[in-house]
């Protein structure tokens, strides 16, 4: 039985949610967290698979709390309990997996937990690609370390994972890889840098596509991101 963490200082809300969980679900039990420090400790220990956050939690705002938890536990799923839909856009931007407006019902709570289990939890658990982010960055495919021909390809992948799915521009990669300010480069130098980046992108894509993994990267013209739903962060 897994623990379902609920971050709130509202005991009545916790008791309500805990009652729904104990009566409706046999796969988890509710655990209350009443401080940001407790939430941070649980995240660092890798205990949080799914957390419910009361948006009225006052010690730290819910968006910042979500970011803090995911800094140490990137795969943690988050469900917001809110008084109204006012935070829905910010929740979407923070990649929160569930949003429930009060009053909470057992049905709505079950829907959000089931949605997370179906679309996020199992997908990450069974992901063929795993990355280790603490210490020296490593990427594993089916349990074996991925060997890149270009050292910079591994550097780019590590940076994309660090950005957690946000699009990264070629300009940003130039600063990362060569510590250059693109504004100071002449046309020939920029062409050379962009050519190198295209080669790095092509190697990343080929490395995974040759293994039959085609959903790791998201690409637009002049920018790239990693699909965080297709990988599992293991530490």
RODREN-676007 format. One record per residue: z, y, x of N, C-alpha, C in turn. Coordinates in steps of 0.001 Angstrom, whole numbers. Atoms other than C-alpha are relative to their C-alpha. Layout:
N
+---------+---------+---------+---------+---------+---------+---------+---------+---------+
|     npz |     npy |     npx |    capz |    capy |    capx |     cpz |     cpy |     cpx |
+---------+---------+---------+---------+---------+---------+---------+---------+---------+
|       Z |       Y |       X |       Z |       Y |       X |       Z |       Y |       X |
...
+---------+---------+---------+---------+---------+---------+---------+---------+---------+
//
This chain:
235
+---------+---------+---------+---------+---------+---------+---------+---------+---------+
|     npz |     npy |     npx |    capz |    capy |    capx |     cpz |     cpy |     cpx |
+---------+---------+---------+---------+---------+---------+---------+---------+---------+
|       0 |   -1203 |     851 |       0 |       0 |       0 |       0 |    1251 |     884 |
|      88 |   -1186 |    -832 |   -1081 |    3311 |    1520 |     807 |    1147 |    -595 |
|    -770 |   -1158 |     432 |     863 |    6543 |    1373 |    -945 |    1128 |    -402 |
|     766 |   -1146 |     474 |    -564 |    9427 |    -627 |     904 |    1219 |     109 |
|    -859 |   -1149 |    -278 |     896 |   12652 |     713 |    -287 |    1137 |    -972 |
|     115 |   -1134 |     912 |    1572 |   15547 |   -1657 |     766 |    1171 |     609 |
|    -612 |   -1172 |    -626 |    2231 |   18955 |     -74 |     344 |    1016 |   -1078 |
|    -445 |    -948 |    1012 |    4300 |   21073 |   -2444 |    1498 |     253 |     135 |
|   -1433 |    -288 |     100 |    7641 |   22795 |   -2835 |     447 |     -44 |   -1464 |
|    -265 |      70 |    1436 |    7405 |   22359 |   -6602 |     402 |   -1440 |    -340 |
|    -479 |    1355 |     248 |    9601 |   19327 |   -7306 |    -510 |    -555 |   -1327 |
|     481 |     451 |    1307 |    8505 |   19176 |  -10951 |   -1441 |    -502 |      95 |
|    1386 |     431 |    -187 |    4856 |   18951 |   -9891 |     -41 |   -1334 |     738 |
|     -28 |    1262 |    -737 |    5647 |   16244 |   -7355 |     432 |   -1147 |    -901 |
|    -485 |    1062 |     882 |    7621 |   14244 |   -9916 |   -1075 |    -416 |   -1004 |
|    1076 |     287 |     954 |    4729 |   14522 |  -12372 |   -1091 |    -843 |     647 |
|    1063 |     728 |    -688 |    2113 |   13381 |   -9849 |     481 |   -1383 |     430 |
|    -561 |    1269 |    -443 |    4383 |   10670 |   -8474 |      86 |    -993 |   -1156 |
|     -89 |     856 |    1177 |    4924 |    9334 |  -11992 |   -1364 |    -576 |    -371 |
|    1352 |     473 |     289 |    1169 |    9142 |  -12613 |    -430 |   -1072 |     997 |
|     440 |     913 |   -1052 |     579 |    7423 |   -9292 |     707 |   -1350 |    -107 |
|    -754 |    1255 |      67 |    3350 |    4840 |   -9688 |    -371 |    -835 |   -1224 |
|     326 |     732 |    1224 |    2272 |    3950 |  -13226 |   -1462 |    -411 |     -89 |
|    1437 |     233 |     139 |   -1505 |    4065 |  -12775 |    -645 |    -716 |    1188 |
|     656 |     525 |   -1199 |   -2153 |    2884 |   -9234 |     930 |    -944 |     760 |
|    -755 |     977 |    -790 |   -1054 |    -157 |   -7274 |    -365 |      71 |    1473 |
|     505 |     -49 |   -1371 |   -2914 |     855 |   -4092 |     657 |    1094 |     844 |
|    -619 |   -1067 |    -780 |    -760 |    3832 |   -3055 |    1331 |     427 |    -619 |
|   -1248 |    -564 |     505 |    2613 |    5519 |   -3378 |     109 |    1444 |     479 |
|     -87 |   -1428 |    -289 |    3437 |    9218 |   -3418 |    1106 |     294 |    1006 |
|    -974 |    -461 |    -988 |    5209 |   10840 |    -464 |     -44 |    1520 |      24 |
|     -26 |   -1460 |      51 |    6335 |   14459 |    -696 |     136 |     605 |    1388 |
|    -118 |    -812 |   -1206 |    5816 |   16946 |    2125 |     290 |    1425 |    -463 |
|    -405 |   -1317 |     492 |    7571 |   20273 |    1684 |     -81 |    1096 |    1053 |
|     156 |   -1031 |   -1032 |    6765 |   22109 |    4939 |   -1269 |    -241 |     801 |
|    1192 |     116 |    -837 |    3775 |   22831 |    7148 |     283 |    -841 |    1247 |
|    -373 |     788 |   -1182 |    5646 |   21284 |   10070 |     -93 |   -1495 |    -301 |
|      86 |    1404 |     399 |    5977 |   17971 |    8214 |   -1458 |    -438 |    -120 |
|    1420 |     328 |     164 |    2270 |   18063 |    7339 |    -670 |    -172 |    1353 |
|     581 |      89 |   -1336 |    1340 |   18710 |   10961 |     408 |   -1270 |     729 |
|    -488 |    1207 |    -661 |    3491 |   15840 |   12220 |    -682 |   -1248 |    -557 |
|     670 |    1140 |     618 |    1978 |   13392 |    9732 |   -1456 |     -84 |     433 |
|    1399 |     -25 |    -437 |   -1531 |   14492 |   10701 |    -128 |    -474 |    1442 |
|      58 |     391 |   -1412 |    -837 |   14098 |   14428 |     230 |   -1493 |     192 |
|    -280 |    1438 |     -93 |     471 |   10576 |   13855 |   -1107 |    -846 |    -632 |
|    1105 |     726 |     620 |   -2736 |    9664 |   12031 |     371 |    -686 |   -1299 |
|    -502 |     652 |    1209 |    -872 |    8862 |    8808 |    -740 |     425 |   -1263 |
|     591 |    -576 |    1209 |   -2914 |   10976 |    6420 |   -1434 |    -466 |    -222 |
|    1353 |     336 |     418 |   -5890 |    9291 |    4823 |    -448 |     945 |   -1113 |
|     280 |    -903 |    1105 |   -5693 |   11422 |    1692 |    1251 |     826 |    -280 |
|   -1136 |    -882 |     267 |   -3481 |   14437 |     955 |    -328 |     895 |   -1182 |
|     120 |    -917 |    1124 |   -2948 |   16437 |   -2220 |     772 |    1268 |     356 |
|    -631 |   -1271 |    -361 |   -2200 |   20125 |   -1616 |     126 |     887 |   -1231 |
|    -277 |    -974 |    1051 |    -582 |   22401 |   -4156 |    -433 |    1369 |     525 |
|     517 |   -1282 |    -505 |   -2513 |   25678 |   -3779 |    1031 |    1120 |    -114 |
|   -1070 |    -997 |      97 |     681 |   27552 |   -4723 |    1000 |    -126 |    1150 |
|    -856 |     168 |   -1178 |    2296 |   26326 |   -1489 |      -3 |    1311 |     789 |
|     -66 |   -1373 |    -512 |    3546 |   29570 |      81 |     174 |     107 |    1510 |
|    -267 |    -112 |   -1439 |    4456 |   28750 |    3675 |   -1278 |     300 |     784 |
|    1301 |    -228 |    -619 |     782 |   28691 |    4641 |   -1039 |    -187 |   -1092 |
|     981 |     120 |    1074 |   -2300 |   29190 |    2479 |    -723 |   -1341 |      93 |
|     540 |    1354 |      81 |   -4049 |   26018 |    1357 |   -1236 |    -212 |     878 |
|    1190 |     137 |    -842 |   -7290 |   26692 |    3262 |     411 |    -162 |    1474 |
|    -494 |      98 |   -1379 |   -5435 |   27259 |    6556 |     725 |   -1322 |     223 |
|    -703 |    1280 |    -117 |   -3280 |   24200 |    5883 |   -1000 |   -1148 |     136 |
|    1055 |    1022 |    -102 |   -6403 |   22082 |    5348 |    -585 |     -33 |    1405 |
|     554 |     -82 |   -1358 |   -7847 |   23312 |    8664 |     989 |    -536 |    1025 |
|   -1025 |     469 |    -941 |   -4557 |   22635 |   10465 |      97 |   -1515 |     -14 |
|     -81 |    1453 |     117 |   -4372 |   19071 |    9162 |   -1210 |    -663 |     651 |
|    1221 |     629 |    -506 |   -7981 |   18333 |   10066 |    -221 |     238 |    1483 |
|      68 |    -154 |   -1454 |   -7583 |   19692 |   13579 |     529 |   -1250 |     692 |
|    -589 |    1206 |    -579 |   -5451 |   16614 |   14273 |    -461 |   -1271 |    -689 |
|     427 |    1177 |     760 |   -6857 |   14286 |   11618 |   -1275 |     336 |    -771 |
|    1246 |    -484 |     599 |  -10529 |   15155 |   10948 |    -476 |    -786 |   -1219 |
|     483 |     815 |    1104 |  -11108 |   12286 |    8518 |     866 |      83 |   -1248 |
|    -897 |     -93 |    1159 |   -8268 |   13223 |    6166 |    -710 |     617 |   -1202 |
|     531 |    -539 |    1243 |   -9403 |   13701 |    2582 |     999 |     953 |    -632 |
|    -878 |   -1015 |     586 |   -8026 |   16689 |     666 |    -362 |     229 |   -1462 |
|     151 |    -353 |    1410 |   -7516 |   17272 |   -3042 |     904 |    1202 |    -281 |
|    -787 |   -1172 |     380 |   -6368 |   20676 |   -4309 |     480 |    -138 |   -1450 |
|    -527 |    -195 |    1355 |   -4104 |   21120 |   -7343 |     186 |    1500 |    -173 |
|       1 |   -1453 |     130 |   -4651 |   24681 |   -8579 |     278 |     432 |   -1440 |
|    -283 |    -529 |    1336 |   -3599 |   26868 |  -11497 |   -1275 |     355 |    -746 |
|    1276 |    -336 |     623 |   -7219 |   27889 |  -12107 |   -1117 |    -293 |     997 |
|    1156 |     313 |    -850 |  -10721 |   27658 |  -10602 |    -270 |    1073 |    1049 |
|     237 |   -1139 |    -889 |  -10293 |   30800 |   -8486 |    -267 |    -343 |    1447 |
|     186 |     390 |   -1404 |  -10242 |   28925 |   -5165 |   -1115 |   -1026 |     175 |
|     990 |    1078 |     -53 |  -13106 |   26560 |   -5981 |   -1054 |     228 |    1084 |
|    1033 |    -281 |   -1006 |  -15682 |   28298 |   -3759 |     550 |    -186 |    1404 |
|    -610 |     175 |   -1319 |  -13336 |   28466 |    -767 |     296 |   -1468 |     275 |
|    -253 |    1433 |    -170 |  -12394 |   24837 |   -1349 |   -1283 |    -731 |     370 |
|    1298 |     598 |    -317 |  -16076 |   23874 |   -1306 |    -391 |     293 |    1447 |
|     341 |    -389 |   -1374 |  -16613 |   25798 |    1929 |     862 |    -732 |    1027 |
|    -905 |     724 |    -892 |  -13622 |   23972 |    3454 |    -210 |   -1515 |     -83 |
|     345 |    1416 |     158 |  -15187 |   20614 |    2439 |    1158 |    -802 |    -580 |
|   -1048 |     722 |     720 |  -12300 |   19704 |     174 |    -664 |   -1005 |    -947 |
|     658 |    1052 |     768 |  -13092 |   16434 |   -1602 |     331 |       4 |   -1490 |
|    -362 |       2 |    1409 |  -11308 |   17097 |   -4897 |     686 |    1294 |    -404 |
|    -585 |   -1250 |     501 |  -10178 |   20021 |   -7074 |     412 |    -231 |   -1446 |
|    -531 |     218 |    1340 |   -7929 |   19673 |  -10130 |     729 |    1260 |    -455 |
|    -723 |   -1140 |     554 |   -6825 |   22559 |  -12329 |    1104 |    -514 |    -926 |
|   -1135 |     391 |     819 |   -3480 |   22370 |  -14072 |    -247 |     370 |   -1467 |
|    -927 |    1114 |    -196 |   -2263 |   20878 |  -16302 |    -705 |   -1263 |     483 |
|     563 |    1220 |    -563 |   -2879 |   17678 |  -14372 |     190 |   -1141 |    -992 |
|    -129 |    1216 |     801 |   -3578 |   14483 |  -16264 |    -164 |   -1206 |     905 |
|     144 |    1227 |    -782 |   -3365 |   10925 |  -15017 |   -1472 |    -351 |     179 |
|    1426 |     302 |     -72 |   -7065 |   10524 |  -15804 |    -714 |     803 |    1068 |
|     663 |    -851 |    -994 |   -8176 |   13488 |  -13714 |     441 |    -372 |    1412 |
|    -494 |     376 |   -1318 |   -5970 |   12457 |  -10808 |    -658 |   -1294 |     455 |
|     652 |    1259 |    -345 |   -7378 |    8936 |  -10891 |   -1465 |     198 |     356 |
|    1416 |    -273 |    -277 |  -10931 |   10267 |  -11004 |    -194 |     506 |    1429 |
|     159 |    -594 |   -1326 |  -10447 |   12319 |   -7844 |     354 |   -1000 |    1111 |
|    -365 |    1001 |   -1013 |   -8695 |    9536 |   -5926 |   -1095 |   -1059 |     110 |
|    1063 |    1013 |      -9 |  -11351 |    7005 |   -6946 |   -1269 |     550 |     648 |
|    1196 |    -607 |    -592 |  -14125 |    9450 |   -5987 |     113 |      33 |    1530 |
|    -196 |     -14 |   -1454 |  -12641 |    9881 |   -2523 |    -143 |   -1401 |     574 |
|      46 |    1375 |    -511 |  -12190 |    6124 |   -2051 |   -1421 |    -539 |      26 |
|    1362 |     527 |     102 |  -15761 |    5410 |   -3139 |    -967 |     689 |     942 |
|    1031 |    -759 |    -710 |  -17648 |    8177 |   -1378 |     385 |     409 |    1421 |
|    -409 |    -481 |   -1318 |  -15589 |    9039 |    1692 |     771 |   -1046 |     795 |
|    -863 |     912 |    -750 |  -12928 |    6532 |    2677 |    -751 |   -1218 |     499 |
|     702 |    1220 |    -408 |  -15048 |    3378 |    2705 |   -1156 |     304 |     932 |
|    1154 |    -353 |    -828 |  -18031 |    5150 |    4218 |     402 |     227 |    1443 |
|    -444 |    -251 |   -1354 |  -16084 |    6354 |    7219 |     548 |   -1267 |     636 |
|    -587 |    1222 |    -532 |  -14247 |    3066 |    7606 |   -1074 |    -928 |     531 |
|    1065 |     920 |    -378 |  -17532 |    1175 |    7822 |   -1076 |     652 |     856 |
|    1001 |    -695 |    -792 |  -19371 |    3739 |    9936 |    -284 |    -739 |    1299 |
|     381 |     659 |   -1253 |  -21314 |    2267 |   12841 |     257 |     901 |    1199 |
|    -189 |    -964 |   -1086 |  -20788 |    5433 |   14877 |    1430 |     532 |     -27 |
|   -1364 |    -504 |    -124 |  -17304 |    6345 |   16090 |      62 |     922 |    1207 |
|    -162 |    -914 |   -1128 |  -16261 |    9214 |   18330 |    1482 |     175 |     304 |
|   -1360 |    -269 |    -459 |  -13111 |    9766 |   20362 |      20 |    1415 |     546 |
|      34 |   -1419 |    -332 |  -12287 |   13457 |   20658 |    1148 |     451 |     885 |
|   -1133 |    -397 |    -838 |   -8959 |   13512 |   22462 |    -249 |    -459 |    1434 |
|     294 |     314 |   -1395 |   -9194 |   13633 |   26224 |   -1494 |     106 |     232 |
|    1435 |      10 |    -269 |  -12669 |   12797 |   27465 |    -766 |    -495 |   -1224 |
|     771 |     363 |    1186 |  -15181 |   12708 |   24595 |    -804 |   -1268 |     264 |
|     791 |    1216 |     -88 |  -16731 |    9304 |   23972 |    -591 |    -296 |   -1367 |
|     677 |     404 |    1217 |  -19196 |    8031 |   21393 |    -269 |   -1500 |      67 |
|     183 |    1447 |      45 |  -19381 |    4393 |   20307 |    -929 |    -374 |   -1149 |
|     914 |     527 |    1012 |  -22115 |    2560 |   18409 |     252 |   -1498 |    -121 |
|    -379 |    1397 |     224 |  -21047 |    -760 |   16897 |    1023 |    -469 |    1029 |
|   -1078 |     342 |    -910 |  -18045 |    -649 |   19216 |    -328 |     108 |    1468 |
|     411 |    -105 |   -1403 |  -20043 |    -147 |   22417 |    -254 |    1463 |     371 |
|     239 |   -1390 |    -409 |  -20111 |    3134 |   24401 |   -1489 |     335 |      21 |
|    1384 |    -462 |     -20 |  -23320 |    5107 |   23941 |    -287 |     643 |    1346 |
|     391 |    -546 |   -1298 |  -25056 |    5860 |   27231 |   -1201 |     924 |    -183 |
|    1076 |    -972 |     119 |  -27155 |    9029 |   27220 |    -674 |     205 |    1354 |
|     722 |    -257 |   -1245 |  -29855 |    9676 |   29817 |     368 |    1371 |     560 |
|    -352 |   -1356 |    -422 |  -28963 |   13345 |   29922 |    1479 |     245 |    -275 |
|   -1414 |    -301 |     175 |  -25357 |   14332 |   30490 |     200 |    1092 |   -1044 |
|    -108 |   -1101 |     959 |  -25999 |   17469 |   28443 |    -132 |    -480 |   -1445 |
|     103 |     532 |    1360 |  -26878 |   15320 |   25417 |    1390 |    -365 |    -519 |
|   -1371 |     349 |     387 |  -23323 |   14009 |   25361 |     823 |    1265 |    -226 |
|    -707 |   -1275 |     156 |  -22009 |   17559 |   25815 |    -333 |     647 |   -1339 |
|     427 |    -579 |    1274 |  -24050 |   18758 |   22837 |     613 |    -765 |   -1170 |
|    -570 |     787 |    1080 |  -22880 |   15879 |   20639 |    1494 |     291 |    -160 |
|   -1438 |    -314 |      54 |  -19247 |   16570 |   21542 |     231 |    1357 |    -649 |
|    -144 |   -1345 |     567 |  -19720 |   20238 |   20638 |    -301 |      -7 |   -1501 |
|     339 |      80 |    1413 |  -21369 |   19394 |   17314 |    1137 |    -628 |    -797 |
|   -1149 |     625 |     667 |  -18458 |   17128 |   16418 |    1145 |    1007 |    -102 |
|   -1049 |   -1016 |       1 |  -16050 |   19909 |   17380 |    -248 |    1037 |   -1098 |
|     344 |    -994 |    1026 |  -17903 |   22240 |   14984 |      79 |    -576 |   -1416 |
|    -295 |     668 |    1279 |  -17286 |   19699 |   12187 |   -1073 |     214 |   -1060 |
|    1079 |     -43 |     973 |  -20686 |   19774 |   10542 |    -668 |    1342 |    -181 |
|     622 |   -1316 |     113 |  -21465 |   23469 |   10893 |   -1266 |      60 |     862 |
|    1245 |    -143 |    -747 |  -24976 |   24378 |   12010 |     236 |     813 |    1275 |
|    -115 |    -659 |   -1299 |  -25222 |   25374 |   15685 |   -1395 |     432 |     433 |
|    1309 |    -531 |    -371 |  -28084 |   27587 |   16876 |    -334 |    -313 |    1459 |
|     434 |     169 |   -1392 |  -30141 |   27197 |   20060 |     668 |    1021 |     907 |
|    -656 |   -1042 |    -791 |  -28638 |   30481 |   21250 |    1407 |    -429 |     390 |
|   -1357 |     470 |    -274 |  -25155 |   28996 |   20966 |      -7 |   -1131 |    1022 |
|      82 |    1112 |    -949 |  -26244 |   25878 |   22845 |    -354 |     481 |    1405 |
|     325 |    -573 |   -1311 |  -27736 |   27978 |   25648 |    1261 |     514 |     673 |
|   -1267 |    -503 |    -554 |  -24371 |   29679 |   26103 |     898 |   -1160 |     419 |
|    -837 |    1157 |    -299 |  -22632 |   26295 |   26035 |    -455 |    -732 |    1258 |
|     512 |     887 |   -1050 |  -24874 |   24401 |   28434 |    -229 |     691 |    1338 |
|     327 |    -680 |   -1261 |  -25831 |   27038 |   30981 |     842 |    1254 |     235 |
|    -841 |   -1188 |     -87 |  -23278 |   29797 |   30354 |    -833 |    1258 |     185 |
|     904 |   -1150 |     -60 |  -26179 |   32203 |   29965 |     171 |     861 |   -1242 |
|     142 |    -896 |    1139 |  -26358 |   35236 |   27748 |   -1494 |     112 |    -278 |
|    1440 |     -19 |     274 |  -29780 |   34803 |   26087 |    -618 |    1380 |      77 |
|     539 |   -1360 |     -43 |  -30135 |   38590 |   25958 |    -419 |     408 |    1405 |
|     321 |    -355 |   -1389 |  -30323 |   38679 |   29761 |   -1141 |    -838 |     571 |
|    1053 |     883 |    -497 |  -32994 |   35972 |   30073 |   -1381 |     571 |    -308 |
|    1369 |    -435 |     255 |  -36670 |   36799 |   30447 |    -722 |   -1054 |    -849 |
|     735 |     885 |     907 |  -39348 |   35153 |   28321 |    -185 |   -1401 |     582 |
|     215 |    1303 |    -630 |  -40069 |   32369 |   30818 |    1296 |    -817 |      37 |
|   -1287 |     696 |     -35 |  -36388 |   31507 |   31181 |     395 |    -503 |   -1385 |
|    -313 |     416 |    1361 |  -35927 |   31401 |   27410 |    -870 |   -1188 |    -414 |
|     890 |    1121 |     324 |  -38929 |   29111 |   27048 |     504 |   -1285 |     655 |
|    -509 |    1168 |    -722 |  -37452 |   26787 |   29672 |    1271 |    -540 |    -656 |
|   -1251 |     421 |     636 |  -34018 |   26735 |   28014 |    -287 |    -682 |   -1349 |
|     313 |     570 |    1305 |  -35478 |   26082 |   24564 |    -710 |   -1349 |     124 |
|     659 |    1281 |    -243 |  -37675 |   23312 |   25958 |    1031 |   -1079 |     338 |
|   -1054 |     955 |    -348 |  -34620 |   21635 |   27474 |     814 |    -399 |   -1228 |
|    -763 |     299 |    1208 |  -32768 |   21900 |   24169 |    -790 |    -928 |    -922 |
|     823 |     902 |     821 |  -35688 |   20299 |   22326 |      53 |   -1423 |     542 |
|     -75 |    1335 |    -613 |  -35578 |   17411 |   24809 |    1354 |    -657 |    -273 |
|   -1339 |     523 |     273 |  -31829 |   17025 |   24306 |     101 |    -444 |   -1461 |
|     -14 |     361 |    1420 |  -32223 |   17038 |   20531 |    -795 |   -1270 |    -239 |
|     847 |    1189 |     160 |  -35015 |   14473 |   20796 |     716 |   -1245 |     519 |
|    -725 |    1156 |    -533 |  -32840 |   12201 |   22948 |    1111 |    -431 |    -955 |
|   -1055 |     346 |     950 |  -29933 |   12386 |   20508 |    -582 |    -734 |   -1208 |
|     614 |     611 |    1165 |  -32211 |   11584 |   17603 |    -517 |   -1407 |     304 |
|     573 |    1297 |    -367 |  -33962 |    8718 |   19419 |    1084 |   -1034 |     279 |
|   -1086 |     923 |    -340 |  -30715 |    7187 |   20687 |     537 |    -678 |   -1253 |
|    -557 |     571 |    1227 |  -29412 |    6719 |   17159 |   -1063 |    -659 |    -873 |
|    1042 |     587 |     849 |  -32701 |    6071 |   15357 |    -468 |   -1345 |     538 |
|     381 |    1293 |    -585 |  -33575 |    3264 |   17807 |     968 |   -1107 |    -420 |
|   -1005 |     974 |     437 |  -30361 |    1580 |   16637 |      41 |    -116 |   -1528 |
|      58 |      77 |    1451 |  -31296 |    2076 |   12986 |     954 |     939 |    -709 |
|    -905 |    -985 |     599 |  -28873 |    4971 |   12406 |    -759 |    1316 |    -106 |
|     895 |   -1149 |     180 |  -30832 |    7839 |   10906 |     647 |    1207 |    -658 |
|    -643 |   -1093 |     754 |  -28240 |   10050 |    9200 |    1048 |     752 |     805 |
|   -1020 |    -629 |    -841 |  -26218 |   11335 |   12168 |    -222 |    1501 |     127 |
|     296 |   -1406 |    -269 |  -27983 |   14661 |   12689 |    -622 |     698 |   -1203 |
|     628 |    -872 |     979 |  -28888 |   17507 |   10357 |    -716 |    1104 |     779 |
|     781 |    -927 |    -819 |  -31661 |   19750 |   11665 |    -760 |    1008 |    -853 |
|     869 |   -1056 |     509 |  -33289 |   23040 |   10787 |    -733 |     585 |    1198 |
|     715 |    -640 |   -1094 |  -35632 |   25193 |   12816 |     980 |     812 |     843 |
|    -849 |    -754 |    -914 |  -33641 |   26382 |   15837 |    1479 |    -223 |    -170 |
|   -1415 |     296 |     148 |  -30333 |   24859 |   14742 |     209 |   -1474 |    -345 |
|    -290 |    1422 |     163 |  -28629 |   21486 |   14519 |    1482 |    -177 |    -324 |
|   -1391 |     317 |     322 |  -25428 |   19911 |   13182 |     153 |   -1511 |     -30 |
|    -277 |    1426 |     144 |  -23769 |   16512 |   13052 |     476 |    -239 |   -1433 |
|    -428 |     372 |    1339 |  -23269 |   14779 |    9715 |    1354 |    -708 |     102 |
|   -1345 |     548 |    -177 |  -19492 |   14247 |    9704 |     285 |   -1151 |    -949 |
|    -204 |    1104 |     923 |  -19752 |   11892 |    6728 |    -548 |   -1325 |     544 |
|     633 |    1204 |    -545 |  -21749 |    9442 |    8882 |     713 |    -531 |    1237 |
|    -732 |     462 |   -1186 |  -19239 |    9113 |   11731 |    1475 |    -139 |    -319 |
|   -1446 |     158 |     126 |  -15642 |    8084 |   12131 |     657 |     542 |    1253 |
|    -744 |    -541 |   -1133 |  -13316 |   10088 |   14364 |    1235 |    -877 |     210 |
|   -1068 |     971 |    -246 |  -10885 |    7664 |   15996 |    1101 |     522 |     890 |
|   -1107 |    -555 |    -792 |   -8686 |   10040 |   17966 |    -482 |    1045 |     978 |
+---------+---------+---------+---------+---------+---------+---------+---------+---------+
//
